[in-house]
């Protein structure tokens, strides 16, 4: 894996560790000064393990062409994103995620958050709010609107960079195309500055998929894939769905690994923190608690399926147009080559199918539920889809494309 990609992965590890340790520090009533020390110590030892791993293929220096393309791409994305940014983020940012972060700033009062059941969603995982609170307290600030904004846009910019460097070695042209699509995707850029947890979730799921591709190069990445997939649970509730499907589709890769113990530990750490928060501090989930007698009738209601499909097609055409074209072209190529789609491609479609099924049994007003959330669920999967497509096209005999191992 390119060194630039490894730095991005380590930044993701740092985010999760700081977030979990800050939350556990609140639970154990630790003085805050201890938490940064624990984070630094954990990152030191993990960093030694992470950066000392050897790869089978020699590392190549990043070309000036690649650096120039990334610099121009990031500049254009930032330039297009800033006019769409709200000072306090969009609705869920100031009503949920940043509000939770403000609760977590106060060790003596943070549990009051669990009483805000009406609109505060205290059942949501604390990955993003805990990290925001950690950064605010490290900066000795009451609450600066810059911190959640910087975190949000950093995640949205990191994903195109990760995809670019993971594709450029195989095909510089395809890497440029992928970077261009991100820069032109106004919906992606708008979500990137919304300060929602959907973008961090998309990032960690993308990291899991990227790592599983490099499992043959270095067995270390199997452990990292398990860690990033499990970390999705600590970001949003639907991350548990993504993690379960990811492990199910790649179970043979994990079981065949000689590092099964380290894989189990890597997956268990974020899972146990997630489960601990759910069991002791989170309130009931509205999707689960709302199930009842009407659920079975929903399953046989054809109008619900039609409404879900209509919303999906509309979102696909208006907000994921480039992704739609890429998927259609890829499917045509697989048909012409008489080959099966990539395993991770099928895994992502299973995730998408699971998401759409939850709408079928949703206890909420279905039209409202679709209108307020379906496009965000698609946003969570979009970067991983882009990586899978970019790798597929860069490994196919296309113009300007060179097939590599």
C-alpha positions in Angstrom: 0.0 0.0 0.0 1.3 3.5 -0.8 2.8 5.3 2.1 0.3 8.2 1.7 -2.5 5.7 2.1 -0.8 4.3 5.2 -0.7 7.7 6.8 -4.4 8.1 6.2 -5.1 4.8 7.7 -3.1 5.6 10.8 -5.0 8.9 11.1 -8.2 6.8 11.2 -6.7 4.6 13.9 -5.8 7.6 15.9 -9.4 9.0 15.6 -11.0 5.8 16.9 -8.5 5.3 19.8 -8.8 8.9 21.0 -12.5 8.7 20.8 -12.8 5.4 22.7 -10.3 6.4 25.4 -11.9 9.7 25.9 -15.3 8.0 26.4 -13.8 5.4 28.8 -12.1 8.2 30.7 -15.5 9.8 31.3 -16.9 6.5 32.5 -14.0 5.8 34.9 -13.9 9.5 36.1 -10.2 9.9 35.0 -8.6 13.3 35.1 -8.5 14.6 31.6 -4.7 15.0 31.6 -4.4 11.2 31.7 -6.4 10.7 28.6 -4.0 12.4 26.1 -1.2 10.5 27.7 -3.0 7.2 27.2 -3.8 8.1 23.6 -0.1 9.1 22.9 1.2 5.9 24.5 -1.3 3.7 22.6 -0.5 5.4 19.3 3.3 5.1 19.9 3.2 1.3 20.3 0.6 0.9 17.5 2.6 3.1 15.3 5.7 1.0 15.8 3.8 -2.1 14.8 2.0 -0.3 11.9 5.0 1.3 10.2 7.5 -1.4 10.8 5.6 -4.0 8.7 7.3 -4.9 5.5 5.5 -5.3 2.2 6.3 -7.8 -0.5 6.5 -5.1 -3.2 9.1 -2.2 -3.1 7.8 1.2 -2.1 7.9 3.7 -4.9 8.3 7.4 -4.4 5.2 9.6 -5.1 5.7 11.3 -8.4 5.4 15.0 -8.8 2.5 14.4 -11.2 0.6 12.6 -8.5 1.3 15.3 -5.9 0.2 18.0 -8.4 -3.0 16.2 -9.2 -3.9 15.7 -5.6 -3.0 19.4 -4.7 -5.2 20.7 -7.5 -8.0 18.3 -6.8 -8.1 19.1 -3.1 -8.0 22.9 -3.8 -10.9 22.6 -6.2 -12.9 20.5 -3.7 -12.3 22.9 -0.8 -13.2 25.8 -3.1 -16.5 24.3 -4.1 -17.3 23.0 -0.6 -16.9 26.2 1.4 -19.8 28.1 -0.1 -22.1 25.1 0.8 -20.9 24.9 4.5 -23.2 26.0 7.3 -21.4 27.6 10.3 -22.9 25.1 12.8 -23.4 22.3 10.3 -26.7 21.0 9.0 -29.7 19.8 11.1 -28.3 16.6 12.5 -25.0 18.3 13.3 -26.2 20.9 15.7 -29.2 18.9 16.9 -27.4 15.6 17.5 -23.7 15.2 16.9 -22.3 18.5 18.0 -24.9 18.6 20.8 -23.6 15.3 22.1 -20.1 16.6 21.9 -21.0 19.6 24.1 -22.5 17.2 26.7 -19.3 15.2 26.6 -17.2 18.2 27.5 -18.4 18.1 31.1 -17.4 14.9 33.1 -19.9 15.7 35.8 -22.9 16.3 33.5 -22.3 14.2 30.4 -24.8 11.5 31.4 -27.6 14.1 31.2 -27.4 13.4 27.5 -29.3 10.1 28.0 -32.3 12.0 29.2 -32.8 13.9 25.9 -34.8 11.0 24.5 -37.4 13.1 22.5 -35.1 14.4 19.7 -31.5 13.9 20.9 -31.1 10.2 20.0 -28.9 9.2 23.0 -28.8 5.7 21.5 -26.4 6.9 18.8 -22.8 5.8 19.1 -20.3 8.4 20.4 -17.4 8.0 18.0 -17.7 11.4 16.4 -18.9 13.4 19.4 -16.3 11.9 21.7 -13.5 12.8 19.3 -14.8 16.4 18.9 -15.0 16.8 22.7 -11.5 15.4 23.1 -10.1 17.9 20.6 -12.0 20.8 22.2 -10.5 19.9 25.6 -7.0 19.5 24.2 -7.3 22.9 22.7 -8.7 24.3 26.0 -11.6 25.8 24.2 -15.2 26.0 25.3 -16.5 24.9 21.9 -15.2 26.2 18.6 -17.3 25.7 15.5 -14.1 25.3 13.6 -13.2 21.9 15.2 -16.2 19.9 14.0 -16.0 21.6 10.6 -12.3 20.8 10.2 -12.9 17.2 11.3 -15.8 16.9 8.8 -14.0 18.3 5.8 -10.8 16.3 6.7 -12.7 13.1 6.3 -14.3 14.1 3.1 -11.0 15.1 1.6 -9.1 12.0 2.9 -11.4 9.6 1.0 -10.6 10.8 -2.6 -6.9 10.9 -1.7 -7.0 7.3 -0.4 -8.8 6.1 -3.5 -6.4 8.1 -5.7 -3.2 6.6 -4.3 -4.7 3.1 -4.1 -5.5 3.3 -7.8 -2.6 5.4 -9.3 -0.1 2.6 -9.1 -2.4 0.5 -11.3 -3.6 3.3 -13.6 -2.8 7.0 -13.2 -5.6 7.8 -15.7 -8.3 6.0 -13.7 -7.0 7.6 -10.5 -7.4 11.0 -12.1 -10.9 10.1 -13.3 -12.0 9.1 -9.8 -10.5 12.3 -8.4 -12.4 14.3 -11.0 -15.7 12.6 -10.1 -15.3 13.5 -6.5 -14.5 17.0 -7.3 -17.6 17.3 -9.5 -20.0 15.6 -7.1 -21.8 18.4 -5.4 -23.8 16.1 -3.2 -20.7 14.4 -1.9 -19.0 17.8 -1.2 -22.1 19.1 0.5 -22.4 16.1 2.8 -18.6 16.5 3.4 -19.1 19.8 5.2 -22.5 19.0 6.8 -20.7 17.7 10.0 -22.7 14.5 10.0 -21.4 11.2 11.1 -22.2 9.7 7.8 -19.0 10.9 6.3 -16.7 9.4 9.0 -18.7 6.1 8.6 -18.1 6.2 4.9 -14.4 6.7 5.6 -14.0 3.8 8.0 -15.9 1.5 5.7 -13.8 2.6 2.8 -10.6 1.9 4.9 -11.9 -1.7 5.6 -12.4 -2.4 1.9 -9.1 -0.8 1.0 -7.3 -3.0 3.5 -8.9 -6.2 2.4 -7.6 -5.6 -1.1 -4.0 -5.5 0.3 -4.3 -8.7 2.3 -2.2 -10.6 -0.2 0.5 -7.9 0.0 0.8 -8.0 3.8 -1.2 -10.0 6.3 -1.2 -6.9 8.5 -4.0 -5.5 6.4 -6.3 -8.3 7.3 -6.1 -7.2 10.9 -6.6 -3.6 9.9 -9.6 -4.5 7.8 -11.2 -6.2 10.9 -10.4 -3.1 13.0 -11.8 -0.6 10.6 -15.0 -2.7 9.9 -15.7 -3.1 13.6 -15.0 0.6 14.1 -18.0 1.4 11.9 -20.2 0.4 14.8 -18.7 3.1 17.1 -19.6 5.8 14.5 -23.3 5.1 13.7 -25.8 2.4 14.4 -26.0 1.3 10.8 -22.3 0.7 11.0 -23.1 -2.6 12.8 -25.0 -3.7 9.6 -22.0 -2.8 7.4 -19.6 -4.6 9.7 -21.7 -7.7 9.8 -22.0 -7.9 6.0 -18.3 -7.1 5.5 -17.2 -10.0 7.9 -19.8 -12.3 6.3 -18.5 -11.8 2.7 -14.8 -12.0 3.7 -15.1 -14.7 6.4 -12.8 -17.0 4.5 -10.1 -14.4 4.3 -10.1 -13.9 8.1 -10.4 -17.6 8.9 -7.5 -18.6 6.6 -5.2 -16.0 8.2 -2.5 -17.1 10.6 -3.1 -13.9 12.6 -6.5 -15.0 13.8 -5.8 -13.9 17.4 -4.8 -10.4 16.4 -7.8 -10.1 14.0 -10.1 -11.1 16.9 -8.5 -8.5 19.2 -8.6 -5.8 16.6 -12.4 -6.4 16.0 -13.3 -6.9 19.6 -11.8 -3.6 20.9 -14.2 -1.3 19.1 -17.1 -3.8 19.4 -16.8 -4.0 23.2 -16.7 -0.3 23.6 -19.8 0.0 21.3 -21.6 -2.8 23.2 -20.6 -1.3 26.6 -22.1 2.1 25.6 -25.2 0.4 24.2 -25.8 -1.8 27.3 -25.2 0.8 30.0 -25.9 4.2 28.6 -27.9 4.1 25.3 -31.6 4.3 25.3 -33.8 2.2 23.0 -33.6 2.6 19.3 -36.7 3.9 17.6 -36.3 1.5 14.6 -36.2 -1.5 16.9 -38.6 -0.3 19.5 -41.2 0.7 16.9 -41.6 -2.8 15.6 -44.9 -4.4 16.3 -48.1 -5.9 14.8 -47.8 -3.8 11.7 -44.4 -5.1 10.7 -45.7 -8.2 9.0 -48.2 -6.2 7.0 -45.4 -3.9 5.8 -43.6 -6.9 4.3 -46.5 -7.6 2.0 -47.3 -4.0 1.1 -46.2 -3.5 -2.5 -46.7 0.3 -2.3 -43.9 0.5 0.2 -41.5 -1.3 -2.1 -42.5 1.0 -5.0 -42.0 4.1 -2.9 -38.6 3.0 -1.7 -37.6 2.2 -5.3 -38.8 5.5 -6.6 -36.9 7.4 -4.0 -33.8 5.3 -4.7 -33.9 5.9 -8.5 -34.4 9.6 -7.9 -31.5 9.9 -5.5 -29.3 7.8 -7.8 -30.0 10.0 -10.8 -29.8 13.4 -9.0 -27.2 12.8 -6.3 -25.1 9.7 -7.4 -25.1 10.2 -11.2 -21.4 9.5 -11.6 -21.6 6.4 -9.5 -24.6 5.2 -11.5 -22.7 5.5 -14.8 -19.6 3.8 -13.3 -21.7 0.8 -12.0 -23.5 0.4 -15.4 -20.2 0.5 -17.3 -18.7 -2.0 -14.9 -21.6 -4.4 -15.2 -21.4 -4.2 -19.0 -17.7 -5.0 -18.9 -18.2 -8.0 -16.6 -20.9 -9.3 -19.0 -18.7 -8.9 -22.0 -15.8 -10.6 -20.2 -18.2 -13.3 -18.9 -16.9 -12.9 -15.4 -18.4 -12.4 -12.0 -18.3 -9.0 -10.4 -15.7 -8.4 -7.7 -16.6 -9.8 -4.3 -16.5 -6.4 -2.6 -18.8 -5.1 -5.3 -21.3 -7.8 -4.4 -20.7 -7.1 -0.7 -21.6 -3.4 -1.2 -24.8 -4.3 -3.1 -25.7 -6.5 -0.1 -25.2 -3.5 2.2 -27.4 -1.4 -0.1 -30.1 -4.1 -0.1 -30.0 -4.3 3.7 -30.4 -0.6 4.0 -33.4 -0.6 1.7 -35.0 -3.5 3.6 -35.0 -1.5 6.8 -37.2 1.1 5.1 -39.7 -1.7 4.4 -40.2 -2.3 8.1 -39.7 1.3 9.2 -42.2 2.3 11.9 -41.8 6.0 10.9 -43.7 7.8 8.2 -42.1 6.1 5.2 -42.0 9.1 2.9 -40.5 11.3 5.5 -38.0 8.6 6.5 -36.9 8.2 2.9 -36.7 11.9 2.3 -34.5 12.6 5.3 -32.1 9.7 5.2 -31.9 7.5 2.1 -29.5 9.8 0.3 -27.2 9.8 3.4 -27.2 6.0 3.5 -26.2 6.0 -0.1 -23.4 8.5 0.7 -22.0 6.1 3.3 -21.4 3.5 0.6 -20.4 5.8 -2.3 -16.7 6.0 -1.6 -16.3 2.3 -1.2 -18.1 1.8 -4.5 -15.8 4.3 -6.1 -12.7 2.4 -4.8 -14.1 -1.0 -6.1 -14.9 0.5 -9.5 -11.6 2.3 -9.8 -9.6 -0.9 -9.0 -11.7 -2.9 -11.4 -11.3 -0.4 -14.3 -7.6 0.0 -13.6 -7.1 -3.7 -13.8 -9.0 -4.0 -17.1 -7.6 -3.4 -20.6 -9.0 0.0 -21.2 -7.5 3.0 -22.9 -4.7 4.6 -20.8 -5.0 1.6 -18.4 -2.3 -0.9 -17.7 -3.2 -4.1 -16.0 -1.1 -4.9 -12.9 -1.1 -7.5 -10.2 
